[in-house]
Amino acid sequence: HGTSRINDAGHLEIGGCDVTELKAEYGTPLYILDEQLVRQRCREYMDAFKASGLGFQVAYASKAFSVMAMVRLADEEGLSLDVVSDGELYTALQAGFPAERIHFHGNNKTSEEIEMAIDAKIGCFVVDNLVELNLLQSIAARKEVNVNILLRVTPGVEAHTHEYTATGQTDSKFGFDIGNGSAYEAVKAAVSKKNITLLGVHSHIGSQIFETDGFQLAVERVATFARSVKEGLEVDFRVVNLGGGFGIRYVEGDTPLHVSEYVAAITDAVKTHFAGIYSALPEIWVEPGRSIVGDAGTTLYTVGSNKDIPGVRKYVAVDGGMTDNPRPALYQSKYEALLANRANEDATETVSIAGKCCESGDMLIWDVELPKAESGDLLAVACTGAYNYSMASNYNRLRRPALVFVQNGQSDLVVRRESYTDLIANDIVPERIAKQTV
Ligand code: LLP
């Protein structure tokens, strides 16, 4: 998919770059991002919203993959940006992302984070709870500024991958419950506060969702809530943010919809359920993360050792693992892979791909069909653009991999491989320990 293909040499090529050459230049493990595919996904969202005729913002959820080059790309494509921490905000500001299009999320923003975001003049805070609302108001009052907010509400739609269940939101750490009246009280509190402008509400129902009905139900419930707020409090929501969660295809059997289908389902539901509440329909914001970058990412590894347990299983080990992709260990996530330097050869055996960390749970793929993998072969794991680099760790003191953008036969380093000195950069040996000798 994207710009990936197998070239005449039988090598995987992404963005016109032969992965054997990428290995020679940057080493492995290596994250490779198909820049053209990321831009295409951004445009699919923008175009689908333009077609709806509604006011909108598409905020890239930078938690999926936050580095300065990606933030710049999102800006170039006209997207807004969702950040959830001072670190993501710092990255965005350093990359020159326009502050007015930054939205700040999180269920426990610190006063330092709030100050930093206010000073940067970000566009909007998504307020999660009353402690935050009060903190935000007091900081804004002290600074004598006004801040725009959305209130995060839980519409009682909890979406899972293949089904959604209307749970009534008894058990979520996020947001104000619509069902038990706490969201209504939060609106009342927000509009009573000086220094705070309530733009509207936010709802996020889950991640890696393949169907539209969960989103449609969320729109319906938010609209019902909006109507009661309009009638009871005479408050209008100018903005309704419906979060992210649009699914992608990791493996055969995953059945995501096209971006335009998700967007059309949402905007149609808005037109239906918000009709007549206000003189104009609210602006619709969304926050896709995974579906912008996920399938554009590939991780390239070098095969090392293997262990054949006759009649049981053959393990093939690569030079990365749970440190660069913790998702299989955390969520039992499934991935597809191919031997990238012999991509035109037929599969001859079923193997399981092990990482190099010192624990049995460090497995990337259980049971994948491959040609016989030898030490020195290259293994490419697909769909690693989202929540891989951003969730990577230095466990076992492995250095985080380099990351390149590829397009039109050109590769550009956007994250250099960590060095040994990076690993110990924050280490301090106290004097009293340093001077002890045996
Ligand atoms: N907006 C909010 C409020 C969110 O909590 C999230 C994701 C998003 C947007 C973006 O969702 P996306 O479009 O990427 O599905 N680490 C997990 C995913 C955690 C998602 C957390 N929130 C994983 O690797 O699957």
Residues whose N, C-alpha, C, O or C-beta is under 5 A from the ligand:
A	BS01	LLP	A61 A64 H204 G206 S207 Q208 G243 G244 G245 F246 E287 P288 G289 R290 S291 Y387
